Amino acid sequence: MKQILWSPDTLIATVEVDEGDDVIDAVEQIAMQVFQPRFNVKDR
């Protein structure tokens, strides 16, 4: 399922991915390392 959220200031597209995808898991870990200290994001 694809979704596109649009406003005049923001465009976000999402796509569904399979669980256990190694590339997606690695990207998620990198994103958490970057955003956690800045935005106090909790690991799930």
PDB file with SEQRES, HELIX, SHEET and CRYST1 records, atoms N, CA, C and O in Angstrom:
SEQRES   1 A   44  MET LYS GLN ILE LEU TRP SER PRO ASP THR LEU ILE ALA          
SEQRES   2 A   44  THR VAL GLU VAL ASP GLU GLY ASP ASP VAL ILE ASP ALA          
SEQRES   3 A   44  VAL GLU GLN ILE ALA MET GLN VAL PHE GLN PRO ARG PHE          
SEQRES   4 A   44  ASN VAL LYS ASP ARG                                          
HELIX    1 AA1 ASP A   22  PHE A   39  1                                  18    
SHEET    1 AA1 2 LYS A   2  TRP A   6  0                                        
SHEET    2 AA1 2 LEU A  11  VAL A  15 -1                                        
CRYST1    1.000    1.000    1.000  90.00  90.00  90.00 P 1           1          
ATOM      1  N   MET A   1       0.841  -1.182   0.000  1.00  0.00           N  
ATOM      2  CA  MET A   1       0.000   0.000   0.000  1.00  0.00           C  
ATOM      3  C   MET A   1       0.883   1.240   0.000  1.00  0.00           C  
ATOM      4  O   MET A   1       1.803   1.340   0.811  1.00  0.00           O  
ATOM      5  N   LYS A   2       0.621   2.172  -0.883  1.00  0.00           N  
ATOM      6  CA  LYS A   2       1.345   3.435  -0.931  1.00  0.00           C  
ATOM      7  C   LYS A   2       0.438   4.540  -0.429  1.00  0.00           C  
ATOM      8  O   LYS A   2      -0.768   4.539  -0.678  1.00  0.00           O  
ATOM      9  N   GLN A   3       1.034   5.475   0.278  1.00  0.00           N  
ATOM     10  CA  GLN A   3       0.302   6.647   0.721  1.00  0.00           C  
ATOM     11  C   GLN A   3       1.149   7.868   0.415  1.00  0.00           C  
ATOM     12  O   GLN A   3       2.375   7.827   0.514  1.00  0.00           O  
ATOM     13  N   ILE A   4       0.500   8.934   0.051  1.00  0.00           N  
ATOM     14  CA  ILE A   4       1.192  10.203  -0.138  1.00  0.00           C  
ATOM     15  C   ILE A   4       0.452  11.255   0.663  1.00  0.00           C  
ATOM     16  O   ILE A   4      -0.742  11.481   0.467  1.00  0.00           O  
ATOM     17  N   LEU A   5       1.173  11.891   1.562  1.00  0.00           N  
ATOM     18  CA  LEU A   5       0.618  12.978   2.371  1.00  0.00           C  
ATOM     19  C   LEU A   5       1.181  14.266   1.802  1.00  0.00           C  
ATOM     20  O   LEU A   5       2.398  14.410   1.685  1.00  0.00           O  
ATOM     21  N   TRP A   6       0.326  15.195   1.451  1.00  0.00           N  
ATOM     22  CA  TRP A   6       0.792  16.402   0.795  1.00  0.00           C  
ATOM     23  C   TRP A   6       0.189  17.627   1.440  1.00  0.00           C  
ATOM     24  O   TRP A   6      -0.985  17.651   1.810  1.00  0.00           O  
ATOM     25  N   SER A   7       1.015  18.635   1.565  1.00  0.00           N  
ATOM     26  CA  SER A   7       0.560  19.973   1.927  1.00  0.00           C  
ATOM     27  C   SER A   7       1.454  20.944   1.160  1.00  0.00           C  
ATOM     28  O   SER A   7       2.446  20.510   0.575  1.00  0.00           O  
ATOM     29  N   PRO A   8       1.147  22.218   1.138  1.00  0.00           N  
ATOM     30  CA  PRO A   8       1.992  23.161   0.399  1.00  0.00           C  
ATOM     31  C   PRO A   8       3.439  23.176   0.895  1.00  0.00           C  
ATOM     32  O   PRO A   8       4.341  23.544   0.142  1.00  0.00           O  
ATOM     33  N   ASP A   9       3.675  22.781   2.156  1.00  0.00           N  
ATOM     34  CA  ASP A   9       5.017  22.836   2.721  1.00  0.00           C  
ATOM     35  C   ASP A   9       5.716  21.483   2.785  1.00  0.00           C  
ATOM     36  O   ASP A   9       6.938  21.435   2.933  1.00  0.00           O  
ATOM     37  N   THR A  10       4.972  20.384   2.679  1.00  0.00           N  
ATOM     38  CA  THR A  10       5.549  19.072   2.939  1.00  0.00           C  
ATOM     39  C   THR A  10       4.983  18.029   1.990  1.00  0.00           C  
ATOM     40  O   THR A  10       3.791  18.040   1.683  1.00  0.00           O  
ATOM     41  N   LEU A  11       5.842  17.127   1.525  1.00  0.00           N  
ATOM     42  CA  LEU A  11       5.407  15.976   0.745  1.00  0.00           C  
ATOM     43  C   LEU A  11       6.066  14.746   1.350  1.00  0.00           C  
ATOM     44  O   LEU A  11       7.292  14.656   1.404  1.00  0.00           O  
ATOM     45  N   ILE A  12       5.251  13.799   1.806  1.00  0.00           N  
ATOM     46  CA  ILE A  12       5.763  12.579   2.410  1.00  0.00           C  
ATOM     47  C   ILE A  12       5.125  11.398   1.680  1.00  0.00           C  
ATOM     48  O   ILE A  12       3.903  11.318   1.561  1.00  0.00           O  
ATOM     49  N   ALA A  13       5.954  10.494   1.198  1.00  0.00           N  
ATOM     50  CA  ALA A  13       5.455   9.279   0.560  1.00  0.00           C  
ATOM     51  C   ALA A  13       5.859   8.092   1.427  1.00  0.00           C  
ATOM     52  O   ALA A  13       6.977   8.044   1.939  1.00  0.00           O  
ATOM     53  N   THR A  14       4.954   7.139   1.591  1.00  0.00           N  
ATOM     54  CA  THR A  14       5.265   5.944   2.365  1.00  0.00           C  
ATOM     55  C   THR A  14       4.983   4.716   1.519  1.00  0.00           C  
ATOM     56  O   THR A  14       4.064   4.711   0.700  1.00  0.00           O  
ATOM     57  N   VAL A  15       5.772   3.684   1.722  1.00  0.00           N  
ATOM     58  CA  VAL A  15       5.546   2.404   1.073  1.00  0.00           C  
ATOM     59  C   VAL A  15       5.677   1.312   2.126  1.00  0.00           C  
ATOM     60  O   VAL A  15       6.468   1.434   3.061  1.00  0.00           O  
ATOM     61  N   GLU A  16       4.913   0.263   1.972  1.00  0.00           N  
ATOM     62  CA  GLU A  16       4.963  -0.854   2.901  1.00  0.00           C  
ATOM     63  C   GLU A  16       6.185  -1.715   2.593  1.00  0.00           C  
ATOM     64  O   GLU A  16       6.483  -1.977   1.428  1.00  0.00           O  
ATOM     65  N   VAL A  17       6.892  -2.155   3.631  1.00  0.00           N  
ATOM     66  CA  VAL A  17       8.049  -3.038   3.451  1.00  0.00           C  
ATOM     67  C   VAL A  17       7.837  -4.302   4.268  1.00  0.00           C  
ATOM     68  O   VAL A  17       7.114  -4.305   5.264  1.00  0.00           O  
ATOM     69  N   ASP A  18       8.477  -5.369   3.831  1.00  0.00           N  
ATOM     70  CA  ASP A  18       8.372  -6.640   4.543  1.00  0.00           C  
ATOM     71  C   ASP A  18       9.171  -6.583   5.834  1.00  0.00           C  
ATOM     72  O   ASP A  18      10.214  -5.932   5.900  1.00  0.00           O  
ATOM     73  N   GLU A  19       8.675  -7.272   6.864  1.00  0.00           N  
ATOM     74  CA  GLU A  19       9.403  -7.377   8.130  1.00  0.00           C  
ATOM     75  C   GLU A  19      10.700  -8.148   7.893  1.00  0.00           C  
ATOM     76  O   GLU A  19      10.752  -9.074   7.083  1.00  0.00           O  
ATOM     77  N   GLY A  20      11.735  -7.750   8.610  1.00  0.00           N  
ATOM     78  CA  GLY A  20      12.994  -8.479   8.524  1.00  0.00           C  
ATOM     79  C   GLY A  20      13.866  -8.110   7.347  1.00  0.00           C  
ATOM     80  O   GLY A  20      14.812  -8.836   7.040  1.00  0.00           O  
ATOM     81  N   ASP A  21      13.582  -7.008   6.676  1.00  0.00           N  
ATOM     82  CA  ASP A  21      14.415  -6.549   5.563  1.00  0.00           C  
ATOM     83  C   ASP A  21      15.686  -5.950   6.148  1.00  0.00           C  
ATOM     84  O   ASP A  21      15.624  -4.946   6.857  1.00  0.00           O  
ATOM     85  N   ASP A  22      16.840  -6.553   5.860  1.00  0.00           N  
ATOM     86  CA  ASP A  22      18.107  -6.134   6.470  1.00  0.00           C  
ATOM     87  C   ASP A  22      18.469  -4.688   6.148  1.00  0.00           C  
ATOM     88  O   ASP A  22      18.978  -3.971   7.010  1.00  0.00           O  
ATOM     89  N   VAL A  23      18.213  -4.254   4.918  1.00  0.00           N  
ATOM     90  CA  VAL A  23      18.544  -2.874   4.535  1.00  0.00           C  
ATOM     91  C   VAL A  23      17.669  -1.891   5.312  1.00  0.00           C  
ATOM     92  O   VAL A  23      18.170  -0.896   5.837  1.00  0.00           O  
ATOM     93  N   ILE A  24      16.375  -2.163   5.387  1.00  0.00           N  
ATOM     94  CA  ILE A  24      15.463  -1.286   6.118  1.00  0.00           C  
ATOM     95  C   ILE A  24      15.831  -1.264   7.600  1.00  0.00           C  
ATOM     96  O   ILE A  24      15.810  -0.207   8.230  1.00  0.00           O  
ATOM     97  N   ASP A  25      16.167  -2.424   8.158  1.00  0.00           N  
ATOM     98  CA  ASP A  25      16.566  -2.484   9.563  1.00  0.00           C  
ATOM     99  C   ASP A  25      17.808  -1.638   9.816  1.00  0.00           C  
ATOM    100  O   ASP A  25      17.884  -0.946  10.832  1.00  0.00           O  
ATOM    101  N   ALA A  26      18.786  -1.682   8.906  1.00  0.00           N  
ATOM    102  CA  ALA A  26      20.001  -0.890   9.061  1.00  0.00           C  
ATOM    103  C   ALA A  26      19.696   0.604   8.966  1.00  0.00           C  
ATOM    104  O   ALA A  26      20.225   1.396   9.746  1.00  0.00           O  
ATOM    105  N   VAL A  27      18.852   0.988   8.022  1.00  0.00           N  
ATOM    106  CA  VAL A  27      18.474   2.400   7.878  1.00  0.00           C  
ATOM    107  C   VAL A  27      17.743   2.881   9.127  1.00  0.00           C  
ATOM    108  O   VAL A  27      17.970   3.998   9.591  1.00  0.00           O  
ATOM    109  N   GLU A  28      16.860   2.033   9.675  1.00  0.00           N  
ATOM    110  CA  GLU A  28      16.135   2.393  10.892  1.00  0.00           C  
ATOM    111  C   GLU A  28      17.096   2.611  12.056  1.00  0.00           C  
ATOM    112  O   GLU A  28      16.933   3.563  12.819  1.00  0.00           O  
ATOM    113  N   GLN A  29      18.084   1.750  12.200  1.00  0.00           N  
ATOM    114  CA  GLN A  29      19.054   1.895  13.284  1.00  0.00           C  
ATOM    115  C   GLN A  29      19.857   3.192  13.146  1.00  0.00           C  
ATOM    116  O   GLN A  29      20.094   3.887  14.133  1.00  0.00           O  
ATOM    117  N   ILE A  30      20.269   3.511  11.930  1.00  0.00           N  
ATOM    118  CA  ILE A  30      21.009   4.760  11.690  1.00  0.00           C  
ATOM    119  C   ILE A  30      20.124   5.958  12.015  1.00  0.00           C  
ATOM    120  O   ILE A  30      20.574   6.905  12.661  1.00  0.00           O  
ATOM    121  N   ALA A  31      18.866   5.923  11.571  1.00  0.00           N  
ATOM    122  CA  ALA A  31      17.943   7.028  11.842  1.00  0.00           C  
ATOM    123  C   ALA A  31      17.737   7.202  13.340  1.00  0.00           C  
ATOM    124  O   ALA A  31      17.713   8.329  13.833  1.00  0.00           O  
ATOM    125  N   MET A  32      17.589   6.104  14.065  1.00  0.00           N  
ATOM    126  CA  MET A  32      17.400   6.187  15.515  1.00  0.00           C  
ATOM    127  C   MET A  32      18.631   6.802  16.184  1.00  0.00           C  
ATOM    128  O   MET A  32      18.492   7.601  17.110  1.00  0.00           O  
ATOM    129  N   GLN A  33      19.828   6.442  15.730  1.00  0.00           N  
ATOM    130  CA  GLN A  33      21.050   7.001  16.311  1.00  0.00           C  
ATOM    131  C   GLN A  33      21.144   8.500  16.059  1.00  0.00           C  
ATOM    132  O   GLN A  33      21.654   9.243  16.897  1.00  0.00           O  
ATOM    133  N   VAL A  34      20.653   8.943  14.909  1.00  0.00           N  
ATOM    134  CA  VAL A  34      20.705  10.365  14.573  1.00  0.00           C  
ATOM    135  C   VAL A  34      19.626  11.147  15.317  1.00  0.00           C  
ATOM    136  O   VAL A  34      19.904  12.203  15.886  1.00  0.00           O  
ATOM    137  N   PHE A  35      18.383  10.626  15.314  1.00  0.00           N  
ATOM    138  CA  PHE A  35      17.263  11.388  15.858  1.00  0.00           C  
ATOM    139  C   PHE A  35      17.070  11.243  17.359  1.00  0.00           C  
ATOM    140  O   PHE A  35      16.533  12.149  17.996  1.00  0.00           O  
ATOM    141  N   GLN A  36      17.494  10.129  17.939  1.00  0.00           N  
ATOM    142  CA  GLN A  36      17.246   9.909  19.363  1.00  0.00           C  
ATOM    143  C   GLN A  36      17.831  11.021  20.232  1.00  0.00           C  
ATOM    144  O   GLN A  36      17.112  11.568  21.069  1.00  0.00           O  
ATOM    145  N   PRO A  37      19.107  11.376  20.066  1.00  0.00           N  
ATOM    146  CA  PRO A  37      19.624  12.446  20.938  1.00  0.00           C  
ATOM    147  C   PRO A  37      18.982  13.810  20.670  1.00  0.00           C  
ATOM    148  O   PRO A  37      18.821  14.616  21.586  1.00  0.00           O  
ATOM    149  N   ARG A  38      18.623  14.060  19.427  1.00  0.00           N  
ATOM    150  CA  ARG A  38      18.101  15.382  19.085  1.00  0.00           C  
ATOM    151  C   ARG A  38      16.644  15.563  19.483  1.00  0.00           C  
ATOM    152  O   ARG A  38      16.245  16.637  19.934  1.00  0.00           O  
ATOM    153  N   PHE A  39      15.849  14.506  19.313  1.00  0.00           N  
ATOM    154  CA  PHE A  39      14.415  14.624  19.539  1.00  0.00           C  
ATOM    155  C   PHE A  39      13.911  13.764  20.676  1.00  0.00           C  
ATOM    156  O   PHE A  39      12.703  13.669  20.893  1.00  0.00           O  
ATOM    157  N   ASN A  40      14.832  13.126  21.417  1.00  0.00           N  
ATOM    158  CA  ASN A  40      14.480  12.274  22.551  1.00  0.00           C  
ATOM    159  C   ASN A  40      13.514  11.179  22.129  1.00  0.00           C  
ATOM    160  O   ASN A  40      12.521  10.916  22.808  1.00  0.00           O  
ATOM    161  N   VAL A  41      13.816  10.537  20.991  1.00  0.00           N  
ATOM    162  CA  VAL A  41      12.991   9.454  20.462  1.00  0.00           C  
ATOM    163  C   VAL A  41      13.339   8.165  21.206  1.00  0.00           C  
ATOM    164  O   VAL A  41      14.513   7.850  21.402  1.00  0.00           O  
ATOM    165  N   LYS A  42      12.318   7.429  21.615  1.00  0.00           N  
ATOM    166  CA  LYS A  42      12.530   6.158  22.317  1.00  0.00           C  
ATOM    167  C   LYS A  42      12.546   5.022  21.324  1.00  0.00           C  
ATOM    168  O   LYS A  42      11.744   4.992  20.390  1.00  0.00           O  
ATOM    169  N   ASP A  43      13.471   4.069  21.524  1.00  0.00           N  
ATOM    170  CA  ASP A  43      13.525   2.877  20.680  1.00  0.00           C  
ATOM    171  C   ASP A  43      12.304   2.020  20.971  1.00  0.00           C  
ATOM    172  O   ASP A  43      11.862   1.930  22.117  1.00  0.00           O  
ATOM    173  N   ARG A  44      11.762   1.395  19.942  1.00  0.00           N  
ATOM    174  CA  ARG A  44      10.539   0.612  20.152  1.00  0.00           C  
ATOM    175  C   ARG A  44      10.809  -0.713  20.719  1.00  0.00           C  
ATOM    176  O   ARG A  44       9.880  -1.486  20.951  1.00  0.00           O  
TER     177      ARG A  44                                                      
END                                                                             
